[in-house]
Amino acid sequence: MIDTILSIPFFINTKLGTGPHWDHWPFGPGFGDLNASLLKIAFCALILGFIIVFLRVLFGPKGFFRDHEMDREAEEMRIKQLETLDEQLEAGEISELDYKFTKKKILH
């Protein structure tokens, strides 16, 4: 098993003709050349993107571990804001245009 793991970097170095700076990629010493530096940054960005998507799936809207109590509370607050907005429109405190924009902001 360990021979297989150790042979992967050797395979990459021999078959692709890359230099010894690829031995400890992506977190080796120094910056190397420009391509290696850009690939390190891209690799880190890929890992960060994967973490963000993973957390979004777990805790985002309709996520597996999302607290549904918070969703219920948010919906109650939204309903209360809409009722207050309707009361302000009926009392003449805000214009029709302000009512439309504020309602659109609350619903989205």
N, C-alpha and C positions, 0 to 999 in steps of 0.2 A: 504494500500500500504506500509506504513512504517513498519507495523508488518511483512510483507513478507521480506522486506529488512533486518530487524533486525534478522529474524529467520534463514537466510542463514548461518551466522557464528555460530549460536547456533547449527544448524543441522550438520555442519561440525565438531564442537567440540564434540558433543554427539555421532554421528554415527561412526565417524572415530577414536574416542578415543584419540584425540590429546589433548595436554596440553593447558594451558591458554596463552602460548606464541604465539598462532596462532590467538588470538583475534584481533590484529592490524597488521596482516601480509599484505604486505611484509615490511612495513615501521614502525614497532614498535620500542620501545626503546631497546637498547642493541643488542647483536648478537645472543643470545640464544645458541642452540647447533649447531654442524657442519652442520647437515642436513638442518636446518632452514636457516643458512647463505648461503649454496650453492643454496637453492631454491630461496632465495632473489636475488642472482646474476643471476640465470637462468631466473627469471621473468624479471629483468631489461634488460637482453640481448634479451629476446623475444620482449619486447616493443621497444627497439632500432632497432632490426631487422625489425619489422613491419614498423617503421618510415622510415627506409632506403628503403624498398621495395615500400612503398607508394610514396615517393619522386621520386624514379626511374620511377615508372609508370607515374607520372605527368610530370616530367621534363626530363626524359631520352630520348633515341632515339625513335622517333615516339611518344613522350609523348603528352598529351593533351594540356599542357601549354608551350611547347617548342617553343622557338623563331625560326621560320623558316628562318628568315633573317640571323641568325648566321650560319645555315646549308649551305645556299647559299654562304656566304662569305668563309666558310671553303672549300667548293668544288672548288671555284675559286682559292684559294690559293694552293690547291692540284694540280690543273691543271697547274698552273704557275710553281710549283716546278718540276713537271714532264717534262715540256718544258725545264727548265733550266738544268735538269739532262741529257736530250737528247742532248742538246747543248754541255755540258761538255764531254759527251762520244764521240760525233763527232769531237770535238776539240782535243781529246786525253788527256784531263786533268785528267780523272779517268779511271781506268781499267774496263774491262767487269765484273769482279767479284764485284767490288765496285758498279757498276751500278745496278747489280741484287739485291744486298742487300739493297741499298738505295731505289730502286724502291719498293721493298717489304715492307720496313719500311713506305714509304709514303702512300702506298695503304691500309695498315692495321692499 
